[in-house]
């Protein structure tokens, strides 16, 4: 199967997004889709139609979730340049405050925080910075939720 047959694969290809660019829940759906896709070649008749229908529905669901996750960066359904650093941010505290103000509080990946200019230690389960705390939510990946403490 070619990637351009499915919306979410096309979106990932056009925008050069890797699997780890998405939330854990969305990554699970994408992996499930990947496990189901080879079954198309192995099934025939009614089973093939049922599987194709399930894949199409899952594709649309994944694509919708991708659009939700990237809506602040989208321009004509393509991801615009995501800023490497948040303008005017000098400290980790300022960065976290800015993230709080724009509503980015859940599923913050360590790589995303680093790309935005976060310099603090991100290896523990809880990281306190000013009036905020980053709480690690991922077990095998460094994913954090932002909590206001004051």
Residue frames relative to the residue before (quaternion, step in Angstrom):
aa qw qx qy qz dx dy dz
X 1.0000 0.0000 0.0000 0.0000 0.00 0.00 0.00
X 0.3606 -0.7259 0.5412 0.2239 3.56 -1.00 0.78
X 0.6101 -0.5956 0.3928 0.3446 3.53 -1.13 0.74
X 0.6759 0.5235 -0.3186 0.4093 3.60 0.96 -0.73
X 0.5275 0.6158 -0.4220 0.4055 3.60 1.24 0.06
X 0.7587 0.3092 -0.1656 0.5489 3.58 1.19 -0.41
X 0.5548 -0.6694 0.3945 0.2974 3.53 -0.83 1.10
X 0.7115 0.4647 -0.2934 0.4380 3.59 0.75 -0.98
X 0.6416 0.5071 -0.3332 0.4692 3.61 1.05 -0.65
X 0.6241 0.5236 -0.3278 0.4784 3.57 1.08 -0.72
X 0.6370 0.5312 -0.3156 0.4609 3.58 0.97 -0.90
X 0.6652 0.4938 -0.2985 0.4739 3.58 0.94 -0.90
X 0.6732 0.5093 -0.2945 0.4479 3.59 0.97 -0.84
X 0.6658 0.5071 -0.3005 0.4575 3.57 0.87 -0.97
X 0.7782 0.3532 -0.1677 0.4915 3.55 0.90 -0.96
X 0.3762 -0.7628 0.4543 0.2651 3.57 1.34 0.13
X 0.3180 0.7522 -0.5021 0.2845 3.55 0.88 1.03
X 0.3144 -0.7405 0.5671 0.1765 3.55 -0.90 0.96
X 0.6930 -0.4810 0.3443 0.4121 3.54 -1.27 0.38
X 0.6968 0.4840 -0.2861 0.4454 3.60 0.95 -0.80
X 0.4920 0.6521 -0.4291 0.3856 3.60 1.28 0.17
X 0.7175 0.4533 -0.2258 0.4784 3.56 1.25 -0.39
X 0.6573 -0.4989 0.3913 0.4073 3.54 -1.33 0.26
X 0.6790 -0.5039 0.3527 0.4009 3.56 -1.25 0.44
X 0.6591 0.5155 -0.3139 0.4487 3.60 0.90 -0.91
X 0.6755 0.4827 -0.2928 0.4742 3.57 0.95 -0.85
X 0.6125 0.5407 -0.3476 0.4601 3.59 1.04 -0.71
X 0.6327 0.5310 -0.3337 0.4543 3.60 1.02 -0.77
X 0.6493 0.5084 -0.3172 0.4683 3.59 0.99 -0.83
X 0.6528 0.5130 -0.3139 0.4607 3.57 0.96 -0.87
X 0.6493 0.5042 -0.3137 0.4751 3.59 1.00 -0.80
X 0.6224 0.5325 -0.3342 0.4662 3.59 1.02 -0.79
X 0.6299 0.5269 -0.3215 0.4715 3.56 0.98 -0.88
X 0.6655 0.5187 -0.2923 0.4502 3.57 0.94 -0.92
X 0.6583 0.4914 -0.3087 0.4795 3.58 1.09 -0.66
X 0.6815 0.4914 -0.2871 0.4601 3.59 1.08 -0.73
X 0.5858 0.6500 -0.3569 0.3270 3.59 1.03 -0.81
X 0.6700 0.4925 -0.3372 0.4415 3.68 0.79 -0.78
X 0.5591 0.6286 -0.3777 0.3867 3.60 1.18 -0.43
X 0.5192 0.6442 -0.4076 0.3864 3.59 1.21 -0.46
X 0.7032 0.4656 -0.2685 0.4654 3.59 0.91 -0.90
X 0.7119 0.4751 -0.2456 0.4551 3.57 1.17 -0.55
X 0.6998 0.4423 -0.2704 0.4915 3.60 1.22 -0.29
X 0.1622 -0.7813 0.5976 0.0779 3.55 -1.22 0.53
X 0.8187 0.3075 -0.1967 0.4432 3.51 -1.34 0.26
X 0.8470 -0.1104 0.1184 0.5064 3.52 -1.06 -0.89
X 0.6233 0.5471 -0.3430 0.4411 3.58 1.00 -0.77
X 0.6413 0.5207 -0.3198 0.4641 3.58 1.01 -0.80
X 0.6495 0.5130 -0.3139 0.4653 3.58 1.00 -0.82
X 0.6460 0.5132 -0.3132 0.4703 3.58 0.98 -0.86
X 0.6696 0.4952 -0.2983 0.4663 3.58 0.90 -0.91
X 0.6421 0.5190 -0.3231 0.4625 3.58 0.95 -0.86
X 0.6397 0.5226 -0.3148 0.4674 3.59 1.02 -0.83
X 0.6595 0.4996 -0.3045 0.4720 3.59 0.95 -0.88
X 0.6479 0.5137 -0.3152 0.4657 3.58 0.99 -0.83
X 0.6460 0.5194 -0.3197 0.4590 3.59 0.97 -0.83
X 0.6640 0.4949 -0.3029 0.4716 3.59 0.95 -0.87
X 0.6611 0.4957 -0.3033 0.4746 3.58 0.94 -0.87
X 0.6115 0.5520 -0.3385 0.4547 3.59 1.04 -0.78
X 0.6808 0.4824 -0.2880 0.4699 3.59 0.88 -0.94
X 0.6338 0.5235 -0.3233 0.4687 3.58 1.04 -0.76
X 0.6585 0.4985 -0.3012 0.4766 3.59 0.92 -0.92
X 0.6520 0.5220 -0.3106 0.4537 3.57 0.91 -0.93
X 0.6476 0.5126 -0.3113 0.4701 3.59 0.97 -0.84
X 0.6486 0.5082 -0.3115 0.4733 3.58 0.99 -0.82
X 0.6311 0.5273 -0.3311 0.4627 3.59 1.03 -0.78
X 0.6519 0.5103 -0.3158 0.4636 3.57 0.94 -0.87
X 0.6340 0.5237 -0.3275 0.4654 3.59 1.03 -0.75
X 0.6870 0.4937 -0.2906 0.4470 3.58 0.85 -0.97
X 0.7849 0.3194 -0.1555 0.5076 3.58 1.02 -0.77
X 0.3140 0.8032 -0.4764 0.1710 3.61 1.23 0.17
X 0.6630 0.5062 -0.3302 0.4417 3.61 0.99 -0.65
X 0.7161 0.4152 -0.2470 0.5037 3.60 1.23 -0.34
X 0.5612 0.6498 -0.3733 0.3513 3.59 1.25 -0.20
X 0.0176 0.7386 -0.6737 0.0139 3.48 -1.20 0.76
X 0.8189 -0.0951 0.0006 0.5660 3.60 -0.38 1.24
X 0.6551 -0.5551 0.2817 0.4282 3.57 1.00 0.94
X 0.6076 0.4449 -0.3962 0.5252 3.55 1.13 0.65
X 0.4924 -0.6577 0.4780 0.3106 3.55 -1.02 0.76
X 0.3126 -0.7240 0.5835 0.1939 3.54 -0.86 0.99
X 0.7022 -0.4479 0.3218 0.4502 3.55 -1.24 0.21
X 0.2765 -0.7476 0.5848 0.1507 3.56 -0.72 1.09
X 0.4518 -0.7164 0.4500 0.2831 3.59 -0.63 1.06
X 0.4656 -0.6735 0.5019 0.2787 3.55 -0.99 0.89
X 0.7897 0.0873 -0.0458 0.6055 3.59 1.03 -0.70
X 0.4605 -0.6522 0.5129 0.3153 3.56 -1.10 0.54
X 0.5078 -0.6950 0.4178 0.2909 3.55 -0.66 1.14
X 0.8268 0.2193 -0.1810 0.4854 3.54 -0.94 0.92
X 0.5529 0.6112 -0.4030 0.3979 3.59 1.20 -0.13
X 0.1242 -0.8135 0.5670 0.0374 3.53 -0.71 1.11
X 0.8026 0.2155 -0.0999 0.5473 3.59 0.99 -0.76
X 0.6524 -0.4979 0.3947 0.4132 3.55 -1.30 0.30
X 0.6154 0.5576 -0.3359 0.4444 3.56 1.06 -0.81
X 0.6614 0.5002 -0.3009 0.4709 3.60 0.94 -0.89
X 0.6346 0.5374 -0.3206 0.4535 3.56 1.01 -0.84
X 0.6805 0.4805 -0.2891 0.4716 3.59 0.88 -0.95
X 0.6304 0.5243 -0.3341 0.4648 3.58 1.03 -0.73
X 0.6561 0.5017 -0.3107 0.4704 3.56 0.98 -0.82
X 0.6287 0.5193 -0.3314 0.4746 3.60 1.00 -0.76
X 0.6341 0.5289 -0.3210 0.4638 3.58 1.00 -0.86
X 0.6876 0.5093 -0.2814 0.4343 3.58 0.88 -0.99
X 0.7251 0.3950 -0.2580 0.5016 3.61 1.04 -0.62
X 0.5810 -0.6467 0.3426 0.3561 3.59 1.29 0.13
X 0.4931 0.6264 -0.4570 0.3945 3.61 1.19 0.29
X 0.1474 0.8342 -0.5061 0.1623 3.56 0.07 1.33
X 0.7650 0.3425 -0.1719 0.5176 3.61 1.12 -0.48
X 0.8574 0.2007 -0.1304 0.4557 3.53 -1.20 0.63
X 0.2921 0.7582 -0.5282 0.2468 3.57 1.03 0.74
X 0.2622 -0.7813 0.5486 0.1405 3.58 -0.62 1.11
X 0.6189 -0.5632 0.4028 0.3709 3.55 -1.14 0.70
X 0.6597 0.5130 -0.3159 0.4492 3.60 0.90 -0.88
X 0.6320 0.5230 -0.3297 0.4672 3.59 1.04 -0.74
X 0.6524 0.5077 -0.3117 0.4684 3.57 0.92 -0.90
X 0.6492 0.5130 -0.3121 0.4668 3.59 0.95 -0.86
X 0.6593 0.5124 -0.3062 0.4572 3.59 0.94 -0.88
X 0.6745 0.4797 -0.2846 0.4837 3.56 1.15 -0.61
X 0.6481 -0.5608 0.3058 0.4147 3.58 1.25 -0.04
X 0.3957 0.7139 -0.4895 0.3069 3.60 1.22 0.19
X 0.1650 -0.8297 0.5303 0.0559 3.58 -0.75 1.08
X 0.5438 0.6639 -0.3835 0.3413 3.61 1.21 -0.36
X 0.6522 -0.5045 0.4055 0.3947 3.53 -1.39 0.18
X 0.0499 -0.8147 0.5776 -0.0090 3.60 -0.82 0.99
X 0.4438 0.7034 -0.4615 0.3087 3.57 0.88 0.81
X 0.6445 0.5427 -0.3237 0.4304 3.60 1.19 -0.33
X 0.6327 -0.5305 0.4068 0.3908 3.53 -1.35 0.04
X 0.7811 0.1039 -0.0596 0.6128 3.57 1.20 -0.57
X 0.0622 -0.7805 0.6220 -0.0006 3.52 -0.93 0.98
X 0.1679 -0.7945 0.5797 0.0679 3.59 -0.58 1.19
X 0.0843 0.7690 -0.6268 0.0925 3.53 -0.90 1.04
X 0.8294 -0.1000 0.0230 0.5491 3.55 -0.46 1.22
X 0.8034 -0.2337 0.2087 0.5063 3.55 -0.86 -1.03
X 0.6733 0.4816 -0.2824 0.4847 3.59 1.26 0.24
X 0.1314 -0.7539 0.6357 0.1015 3.50 -1.33 0.36
X 0.2445 -0.7230 0.6267 0.1571 3.54 -1.05 0.84
X 0.1012 -0.7944 0.5983 0.0270 3.58 -0.69 1.11
X 0.3955 -0.7306 0.5088 0.2255 3.54 -0.69 1.11
X 0.1486 -0.8074 0.5690 0.0483 3.56 -0.83 1.05
X 0.6604 0.5025 -0.3060 0.4666 3.58 1.18 -0.44
X 0.4027 -0.7070 0.5285 0.2423 3.55 -1.09 0.69
X 0.8033 0.2407 -0.1118 0.5331 3.57 0.78 -1.01
X 0.7292 0.3056 -0.2060 0.5766 3.57 1.27 -0.21
X 0.4669 -0.6604 0.5090 0.2948 3.54 -1.21 0.50
X 0.1884 0.7490 -0.5998 0.2092 3.54 -0.05 1.38
X 0.1072 -0.8235 0.5571 0.0004 3.55 -0.85 1.02
X 0.2508 -0.6932 0.6461 0.1978 3.52 -1.36 0.44
X 0.3598 -0.7291 0.5478 0.1974 3.54 -1.07 0.81
X 0.0549 -0.7969 0.6011 -0.0248 3.57 -0.80 1.11
X 0.3191 -0.7229 0.5775 0.2052 3.57 -0.98 0.85
X 0.2520 -0.8139 0.5110 0.1139 3.59 -0.69 1.08
X 0.7713 0.2832 -0.1731 0.5431 3.60 1.14 -0.39
